[in-house]
Structures are given as structure tokens and as C-alpha cells.
Amino acid sequence: MLKKFMSVSFGFIYLFSFSQSSEKLHQRAIVADTHNDILSTIVQKGYDLGNDLKDKTHTDLSRLKKGGVDIQIFSIFCDERYGKGTAFNYALREMDTLQQVVLRNPDKIMLVQNPAQLKSAIRAGKIAGLTGVEGGHMIEDRMDYLDSFYKRGARYMTLTWNNSTSWASSAADESKGQLPFGSKGLTAFGKQVVQHMNELGMMVDVSHVGEQTFRDVITTTSKPVIASHSSVYGLCAHPRNLKDDQILAIGKNGGVIFINFYSGFIDSNYMRSKAVFLQFHKQETDSLIQLKWPMYEVEDWLSKKYAAETELFRPKLEQLIDHFDYIIKLIGVDHVGLGSDFDGIESAPQGLDGVENFPRITQALLQRGYNKKDINKILGENFLRVFKSVSSSNN
């Protein structure tokens, strides 16, 4: 009995010590998350990011600090309902919203536009806030709008969201064979957009783009690209995930894939379970669709309302780490990072309920056998490298 007690006690002490060690490593590391959609929620619902938003959102400033996040790229997003005459202005509204957050919380967050400013923010103990435009439709086919986004601080642009632009086809449209503008890939103007982003020092983001668009980007760009929030097709066959040839191309290009936490991109069983869940709540689903809610908002609302049900089919955290493993085995540890998609997803793996839970990623990586040097690369150093590389000619 004494031996059993001593064994249990030793195990508890070991786990406690391991947890303390991983927490220390996480807090000392530079932690960068390249995709968070909280600005859309703030604009739509009038929340204050400086307040405690637990149980309402994945994100607020205090929880970002608790999660050890040093660098946060906030997504500038609007969906396909916005087009010429509306999309650009809506994007500016979200940028203005972030600026107001910074003005109200100057002790917690600082807007940065280049590696030097980013370094200053981190030294001051503040969150370094950047923006990335999620969807090329927001430039409304105008290169001067792209310039305006860059001047306002946007440091990447996702060439498409689910909707294609007139100059680039999306993964959603390519996979369905629905090409509203008639052809796959980049047009001549699309290639000019990529080249101009290279000239500006703005990261080209290939998340959401179709396979032909991806190939055209790789042959057009002169600088490393990023996938700001994508996961692995080989583990979860979703059109939004990256196939092996794409992963290899990003590695050869010197770019970085920032893993998306969305349950539907991590575990293919999730989408099947979600379909059953939505069918069970079909009456509410249909009612919300009749009110012109987009499907992603319907799913988010129902997931929050019936959280106990959706909790049952969330994937395990270990399945998320499998995606890191897969990419690292294929192209190396220098090409992977964190692209959570928090507040743009209705579900993440178990244990990842918000930005405060980022330390659990570090603990899981340690448990998987990664060393301190490699974990530091995954958490933030790979982002710093690609950001500096793309920015170098201009900042």
C-alpha cells in the first residue's frame, strides 16, 4: 500500500513539475498567432476587447496576456455579401475599430507595422498588434486600395476567402467546379497583385486559395509566402487544407504554414458529426437561414447554444499536434506555426476554449518530444523570420 501511495505521489509531482516547466517555456517564448477574427465580432456585437469576454468570445486582451501571446495578427474580414462599393469601407471600419482598442488600452497593446516596432512592443511587455486582410475582394479590383491597406498597417492579404475574386479562384469554388469568373488560378491582374505585394513588403497568404491559384502564386512570387490559417489535407481531407505538394512547395519557397485550430480541419469525423447535429436542430437552422444568416454564423450560434452537445464531438488536442508533426516530418520545423482562427470558428479541439489556452500547445509539444529550440520556432520564431524576410526591402 505504501509503495502504491508513493508511486501515485511521485506521478503527481512529476506531472506538476512538467506543467510548471512547460508554462515557464511558454511564457519566455515569443508567441505569435497569425489569424484571429475577433474584430468582426466586436464590430457586429459592440463588445469592448478590454473587457472580460469569457463565455462570449475566444478573445479579449486579458486572456491574450494570460495565454502568453506576444504577437497577434487580427483578421480584417467581410464575406461575399460585400463587394464593390462596400467591401473596402467595411475593412477600414474594422481597422478603425482596432485602432480604438489600442487607444483605450495603451498599456496592453501596440499597433506595429515593421519588425523594429514589433520588437519595441515586446520589450515594453505589450501585445504587438498587426492586421491581415482576409479576402482579396476587399481591394475591389483596385491596386490603390491595396496600397491603402498597406499604409494602414495590413501586413498580409489572403488572396481569396471562400469567394473567388475576378482575378483569383478560391479553394471553395475550385473544389465545387463553380468558377463565377470563368477560369482557375490567377489572371494577369492577379499576378500583378502578388508582385506588388512583394514590392510593398506585404506577405502573400495562400490560405483559402484554390490549387491552381496556389501554383500560380508559387511561380509568381519572389518572396516567401504564408498560409496564415491552414491545416493538413493528408490528415483531414477538406478542400481548405493543404495537400502534400503544396506543403512541399511552401517549404521550398521558404514560407510558413500556420496551423488552423478549426475542428473541421483537424478531424474529418467532426464534419460528419456536425451534419448530424445540424439535422437534429434543422428547424432552428432553417429559420436562421430564412433570416439571411450566413451558414458560418448559424453554426456558431447553434454551437454556443448547445455547447454540451458539440463538446461531445470535438477532436482531442493530440489530433491537432498530429498536423504539426506531419508538416515537420515533410518539410522541417522551420516552416510551421500557430494560426488559430479563434473567433472565426465554432469549434476547436478539446482544451482550446480561447486564447488563454495557448500554453496547452506548448505542453502538448513537449509531451510529443519536441525540444525547447524547436518549440520556440513553432511558437513564434518562424513568424519573425518570414515577417522580417518579406519586410526587409521596405522597413
C-alpha positions in Angstrom: 0.0 0.0 0.0 2.9 2.4 0.9 4.6 1.6 -2.5 1.3 2.4 -4.3 0.9 5.6 -2.4 4.5 6.6 -3.2 4.0 5.8 -6.9 0.9 7.9 -7.1 2.6 10.8 -5.2 5.6 10.7 -7.5 3.5 10.7 -10.6 1.6 13.7 -9.3 4.8 15.5 -8.5 6.2 14.7 -12.0 3.1 16.0 -13.8 3.1 19.1 -11.7 6.8 19.7 -12.4 6.3 19.1 -16.1 3.4 21.5 -16.2 5.4 24.2 -14.4 8.3 23.6 -16.9 6.1 23.9 -20.0 4.4 27.1 -18.6 7.8 28.7 -18.0 9.0 27.8 -21.5 5.8 29.2 -23.0 5.9 32.5 -21.1 9.6 33.0 -22.0 9.0 32.3 -25.7 7.8 34.8 -28.4 4.3 33.6 -29.2 2.7 34.7 -32.4 -0.8 33.8 -33.7 -1.3 34.8 -37.3 -5.1 34.7 -37.5 -7.8 35.9 -35.1 -11.3 37.1 -36.2 -12.3 39.0 -33.1 -12.6 42.3 -34.9 -15.6 41.1 -36.9 -17.3 40.1 -33.6 -16.5 43.4 -32.0 -18.0 45.4 -34.9 -21.1 43.2 -35.1 -21.9 43.0 -31.4 -20.3 46.1 -30.0 -18.0 44.3 -27.5 -15.1 46.0 -25.9 -11.9 44.0 -26.2 -10.6 45.5 -23.0 -13.4 43.8 -21.0 -13.7 40.2 -19.8 -15.4 38.4 -22.7 -15.1 34.9 -21.4 -18.1 32.7 -22.4 -18.9 35.3 -25.2 -15.8 35.1 -27.4 -12.5 33.3 -27.7 -10.5 36.5 -27.2 -10.0 39.6 -25.0 -6.9 41.5 -24.1 -6.5 40.0 -20.6 -6.8 36.4 -21.9 -4.3 37.2 -24.7 -1.9 38.2 -21.9 -2.7 35.1 -19.9 -2.1 32.9 -22.9 1.3 34.4 -23.3 0.5 35.9 -26.8 3.1 38.5 -27.8 2.1 39.0 -31.4 -1.5 38.9 -32.7 -2.5 39.4 -36.3 -6.1 40.5 -36.3 -8.1 39.5 -39.4 -9.8 42.2 -41.4 -12.8 40.3 -42.8 -16.1 40.6 -44.5 -17.8 37.9 -46.5 -19.1 37.6 -50.1 -22.1 39.8 -49.3 -19.7 42.8 -49.5 -18.4 43.8 -52.9 -17.5 46.9 -54.9 -18.5 50.0 -53.1 -18.9 48.2 -49.7 -16.1 45.8 -49.0 -13.2 48.3 -48.8 -15.0 50.6 -46.5 -16.1 47.8 -44.2 -12.5 46.7 -44.0 -11.5 50.2 -43.0 -14.2 50.2 -40.3 -12.6 47.1 -38.7 -9.1 48.7 -38.9 -10.6 51.8 -37.2 -12.0 49.5 -34.5 -8.6 48.0 -33.7 -7.1 51.5 -33.5 -9.7 52.5 -31.0 -8.9 49.3 -28.9 -5.3 50.4 -28.9 -6.1 54.0 -27.9 -8.2 52.7 -25.0 -5.6 50.2 -23.8 -2.2 51.8 -24.5 -0.6 49.8 -21.6 -1.7 46.5 -23.1 -1.4 46.6 -26.8 0.5 48.5 -29.5 -0.1 48.6 -33.3 3.1 47.7 -35.2 4.0 47.8 -38.9 7.6 46.5 -39.1 10.0 44.3 -37.2 11.6 47.1 -35.3 8.2 48.3 -33.9 7.3 44.7 -33.1 10.5 44.3 -31.1 9.8 47.5 -29.2 6.2 46.4 -28.3 7.5 43.1 -26.9 10.2 44.8 -24.9 7.6 47.0 -23.4 5.5 44.0 -22.4 2.7 44.9 -24.8 0.9 42.8 -27.3 2.2 43.6 -30.8 -1.0 44.0 -32.9 -0.9 43.7 -36.7 -3.7 43.2 -39.3 -4.1 40.9 -42.2 -6.8 41.3 -44.9 -8.8 38.1 -45.3 -10.1 38.2 -48.8 -8.8 39.9 -51.9 -12.4 41.1 -52.7 -11.8 43.9 -50.3 -9.4 45.7 -52.7 -12.3 45.8 -55.1 -10.0 45.2 -58.1 -8.1 48.4 -57.3 -4.3 48.4 -56.7 -4.6 51.8 -54.9 -6.9 50.1 -52.3 -4.1 47.5 -51.8 -1.7 50.4 -51.2 -4.2 51.9 -48.7 -4.4 48.7 -46.7 -0.6 48.5 -46.6 -0.3 52.2 -45.4 -3.0 51.4 -42.7 -0.8 48.6 -41.4 -2.1 45.4 -43.1 0.9 43.1 -43.4 -0.7 40.2 -45.3 -3.6 39.7 -47.6 -5.3 36.3 -48.0 -5.8 36.4 -51.8 -9.3 34.9 -51.6 -11.8 34.0 -48.9 -14.3 31.2 -49.8 -15.5 33.5 -52.6 -13.3 33.9 -55.7 -12.3 37.3 -56.9 -12.3 38.4 -60.6 -8.5 37.7 -60.5 -8.1 34.6 -58.3 -10.1 31.4 -57.7 -10.8 30.1 -54.3 -10.5 26.6 -52.9 -14.2 26.5 -52.2 -15.1 27.4 -55.8 -12.4 25.3 -57.4 -13.3 22.2 -55.4 -17.0 22.6 -56.4 -16.2 23.3 -60.0 -18.1 26.6 -59.6 -16.0 29.4 -61.2 -18.0 32.6 -61.3 -15.4 34.4 -63.3 -14.7 31.5 -65.7 -11.2 30.3 -65.1 -9.0 28.8 -62.4 -5.9 30.4 -61.0 -4.5 34.0 -61.2 -5.3 36.3 -64.0 -2.7 38.8 -65.3 -4.0 41.3 -62.8 -3.8 38.7 -60.0 -0.1 38.1 -60.8 0.4 41.9 -60.7 -1.3 41.9 -57.2 1.2 39.3 -56.0 4.2 41.1 -57.5 3.0 44.4 -55.9 2.6 42.8 -52.5 6.2 41.6 -52.9 7.3 45.1 -53.7 5.4 46.6 -50.7 6.7 44.0 -48.3 3.3 42.5 -47.7 3.0 38.8 -47.0 1.1 36.8 -49.6 -1.3 34.5 -47.8 -2.4 31.3 -49.7 -5.0 30.1 -47.1 -8.4 29.7 -48.8 -7.0 29.8 -52.4 -7.6 27.1 -55.0 -4.9 24.7 -56.1 -4.4 26.4 -59.4 -4.2 29.8 -57.8 -1.7 28.3 -55.3 0.5 27.1 -58.2 0.3 30.4 -59.9 1.3 32.2 -56.7 4.3 30.0 -56.2 5.6 30.6 -59.7 4.9 34.4 -59.5 6.2 35.4 -56.0 9.7 36.5 -55.4 9.4 36.2 -51.6 8.3 33.6 -49.1 4.5 33.1 -48.8 2.5 32.1 -45.7 -0.6 30.1 -45.1 -2.0 32.1 -42.2 -4.6 29.5 -41.1 -4.5 26.2 -42.8 -4.0 22.5 -41.8 -3.1 19.2 -43.5 -5.2 17.5 -46.2 -3.4 14.2 -45.7 -4.9 14.0 -42.2 -8.2 15.6 -42.9 -9.4 15.7 -46.5 -11.0 19.2 -46.5 -10.6 21.5 -49.5 -9.3 24.2 -47.2 -6.4 22.1 -46.1 -3.0 21.9 -47.9 -2.0 18.8 -49.9 1.5 17.4 -49.7 2.7 19.0 -53.0 1.5 22.4 -51.6 3.3 21.8 -48.3 6.5 20.9 -50.1 6.2 24.0 -52.4 5.9 26.2 -49.3 8.9 24.6 -47.8 11.0 25.1 -50.9 9.7 28.7 -51.1 10.9 29.4 -47.5 7.4 30.1 -46.3 5.5 29.1 -43.2 2.2 27.2 -42.6 0.4 28.4 -39.6 -1.9 25.6 -38.3 -5.6 26.3 -38.1 -7.3 25.0 -34.9 -10.7 24.5 -36.5 -12.1 21.1 -35.5 -13.4 20.5 -39.1 -9.9 20.9 -40.5 -8.3 18.7 -37.8 -10.6 15.7 -37.7 -12.8 14.6 -40.6 -15.2 12.9 -38.2 -16.1 16.4 -36.9 -17.9 17.4 -40.1 -19.9 14.2 -40.2 -21.0 14.7 -36.5 -21.7 18.3 -37.2 -24.0 17.4 -40.1 -26.0 15.1 -37.7 -26.1 17.9 -35.1 -27.5 20.4 -37.7 -30.0 17.9 -38.9 -31.2 17.4 -35.3 -31.7 21.2 -35.0 -33.0 21.6 -38.5 -36.0 23.7 -37.6 -33.8 26.4 -36.0 -31.2 26.1 -38.7 -33.8 26.7 -41.5 -35.3 29.6 -39.5 -31.9 31.3 -39.3 -31.1 30.7 -42.9 -34.5 32.2 -43.9 -33.4 35.3 -41.9 -30.4 35.6 -44.3 -27.8 34.5 -41.8 -24.7 33.1 -43.5 -24.1 29.4 -42.6 -21.0 30.0 -40.6 -22.9 32.4 -38.3 -25.8 29.8 -38.0 -23.3 27.1 -37.0 -21.5 29.4 -34.5 -24.8 30.4 -32.8 -26.1 26.8 -32.6 -22.7 25.6 -31.2 -22.8 28.2 -28.4 -26.5 27.4 -27.6 -26.0 23.7 -27.5 -22.4 23.6 -26.2 -22.9 20.4 -24.2 -23.8 18.6 -27.4 -21.0 19.9 -29.6 -18.5 19.2 -26.8 -19.0 15.5 -27.4 -17.5 15.5 -30.9 -14.7 18.0 -30.5 -11.4 16.3 -31.5 -8.6 15.7 -29.0 -5.7 18.2 -28.7 -3.3 15.4 -29.7 -5.0 15.3 -33.1 -4.1 19.0 -33.6 -0.5 18.2 -32.7 -0.5 15.5 -35.4 -0.8 18.3 -38.0 2.3 19.9 -36.7 4.1 16.6 -36.8 3.0 15.9 -40.4 4.4 19.2 -41.7 7.6 19.0 -39.7 8.3 15.5 -41.0 7.7 16.6 -44.6 9.5 20.0 -44.7 11.1 20.7 -41.3 10.4 22.6 -38.2 11.3 26.0 -39.7 8.0 26.0 -41.7 5.2 25.7 -39.2 3.5 28.0 -36.6 0.2 29.0 -35.0 -2.8 30.3 -36.9 -5.6 29.6 -34.5 -8.6 31.2 -36.4 -10.1 31.9 -32.9 -13.4 33.8 -33.1 -13.7 32.7 -36.7 -14.6 29.1 -35.8 -17.4 27.5 -33.9 -15.2 24.7 -32.5 -11.5 23.9 -31.6 -10.0 20.8 -30.1 -10.7 19.9 -26.5 -8.8 22.1 -24.1 -8.6 25.0 -26.5 -11.5 27.2 -25.4 -9.8 30.5 -26.0 -6.6 32.4 -26.4 -5.8 31.8 -22.7 -5.2 28.1 -23.6 -2.2 28.6 -25.9 0.2 27.2 -23.1 -1.5 23.8 -23.7 0.0 23.8 -27.2 3.5 24.1 -25.7 2.8 21.4 -23.1 1.5 19.1 -25.8 4.6 19.7 -28.0 6.8 18.9 -25.1 4.9 15.7 -24.4 5.3 14.8 -28.1 9.1 15.1 -27.6 10.0 18.4 -29.2 12.9 20.3 -27.7 13.0 23.9 -26.5 14.7 25.2 -29.6 12.1 23.7 -31.9 9.2 24.8 -29.8 10.4 28.3 -29.8 10.5 28.2 -33.6 6.9 26.9 -33.8 5.5 29.4 -31.3 6.9 32.5 -32.9 10.4 32.5 -34.3 9.3 31.1 -37.7 6.8 34.0 -38.0 9.5 36.5 -37.1 11.8 35.1 -39.7 9.2 35.2 -42.6 7.9 38.7 -41.5 11.5 40.1 -41.5 12.3 38.4 -44.8 9.2 39.8 -46.6 9.5 43.2 -44.9 13.3 43.6 -45.4 13.3 45.7 -48.6 11.0 48.3 -47.2 11.4 48.5 -43.4 
